[in-house]
Amino acid sequence: MRPTKSPLQAMALYSAILSQLVGSVLIGLFTGMWLDEQFGTAPLFLIIFLLAGLALGVWAMLQTVRKFESGDQ
């Protein structure tokens, strides 16, 4: 039987997931907006970097959950 995780560890996991997803999406959003402003390509870079930020955020979230589930701290 696996040892149970404490509620504080679960809160830390949720906080890490939230910060990774929100942070990567915001970085992609602002980078895309800045590049669109520099090159005058209205929503092109915004969409590309927003989707890339979302994909990287989901990837980072999966890595964090796998690490948490395996017991590595």
Contact map, one row per residue, 1 for C-alpha under 8 A:
1110000000000000000000000000000000000000000000000000000000000000000000000
1111000000000000000000000000000000000000000000000000000000000000000000000
1111100000000000000000000000000000000000000000000000000000000000000000000
0111110000000000000000000000000000000000000000000000000000000000000000000
0011111011000000000000000000000000000000000000000000000000000000000000000
0001111111000000000000000000000000000000000000000000000000000000000000000
0000111111100000000000000000000000000000000000000000000000000000000000000
0000011111110000000000000000000000000000000000000000000000000000000000000
0000111111111000000000000000000000000000000000000000000000000000000000000
0000111111111100000000000000000000000000000000000000000000000000000000000
0000001111111110000000000000000000000000000000000000000000000000000000000
0000000111111111000000000000000000000000000000000000000000000000000000000
0000000011111111100000000000000000000000000000000000000000000001100100000
0000000001111111110000000000000000000000000000000000000000000000000000000
0000000000111111111000000000000000000000000000000000000000000000000000000
0000000000011111111100000000000000000000000000000000000000001001000000000
0000000000001111111110000000000000000000000000000000000000001001000000000
0000000000000111111111000000000000000000000000000000000000000000000000000
0000000000000011111111100000000000000000000000000000000000000000000000000
0000000000000001111111110000000000000000000000000000000010011000000000000
0000000000000000111111111000000000000000000000000000010011011000000000000
0000000000000000011111111100000000000000000000000000000010000000000000000
0000000000000000001111111110000000000000000000000000000010000000000000000
0000000000000000000111111111000000000000000000000000110110000000000000000
0000000000000000000011111111100000000000000000000110110010000000000000000
0000000000000000000001111111110000000000000000000100100000000000000000000
0000000000000000000000111111111000000000000000000000100000000000000000000
0000000000000000000000011111111100000000000001001111110000000000000000000
0000000000000000000000001111111110000000000001101100100000000000000000000
0000000000000000000000000111111111000000000001000000000000000000000000000
0000000000000000000000000011111111100000000001001000000000000000000000000
0000000000000000000000000001111111110000000111111100000000000000000000000
0000000000000000000000000000111111111000001011000000000000000000000000000
0000000000000000000000000000011111111100000000000000000000000000000000000
0000000000000000000000000000001111111111000011000000000000000000000000000
0000000000000000000000000000000111111111111111000000000000000000000000000
0000000000000000000000000000000011111111110000000000000000000000000000000
0000000000000000000000000000000001111111000000000000000000000000000000000
0000000000000000000000000000000000111111100000000000000000000000000000000
0000000000000000000000000000000000111111110000000000000000000000000000000
0000000000000000000000000000000000011011111110000000000000000000000000000
0000000000000000000000000000000000011001111111000000000000000000000000000
0000000000000000000000000000000010010000111111100000000000000000000000000
0000000000000000000000000000000100010000111111110000000000000000000000000
0000000000000000000000000000000110110000111111111000000000000000000000000
0000000000000000000000000001111110110000011111111100000000000000000000000
0000000000000000000000000000100100000000001111111110000000000000000000000
0000000000000000000000000000000100000000000111111111000000000000000000000
0000000000000000000000000001101100000000000011111111100000000000000000000
0000000000000000000000001101100100000000000001111111110000000000000000000
0000000000000000000000001001000000000000000000111111111000000000000000000
0000000000000000000000000001000000000000000000011111111100000000000000000
0000000000000000000000011111100000000000000000001111111110000000000000000
0000000000000000000010011001000000000000000000000111111111000000000000000
0000000000000000000000000000000000000000000000000011111111100000000000000
0000000000000000000000010000000000000000000000000001111111110000000000000
0000000000000000000111111000000000000000000000000000111111111000000000000
0000000000000000000010000000000000000000000000000000011111111100000000000
0000000000000000000000000000000000000000000000000000001111111110000000000
0000000000000000000110000000000000000000000000000000000111111111000000000
0000000000000001100110000000000000000000000000000000000011111111100000000
0000000000000000000000000000000000000000000000000000000001111111110000000
0000000000000000000000000000000000000000000000000000000000111111111000000
0000000000001001100000000000000000000000000000000000000000011111111100000
0000000000001000000000000000000000000000000000000000000000001111111110000
0000000000000000000000000000000000000000000000000000000000000111111111000
0000000000000000000000000000000000000000000000000000000000000011111111111
0000000000001000000000000000000000000000000000000000000000000001111111111
0000000000000000000000000000000000000000000000000000000000000000111111110
0000000000000000000000000000000000000000000000000000000000000000011111110
0000000000000000000000000000000000000000000000000000000000000000001111111
0000000000000000000000000000000000000000000000000000000000000000001111111
0000000000000000000000000000000000000000000000000000000000000000001100111
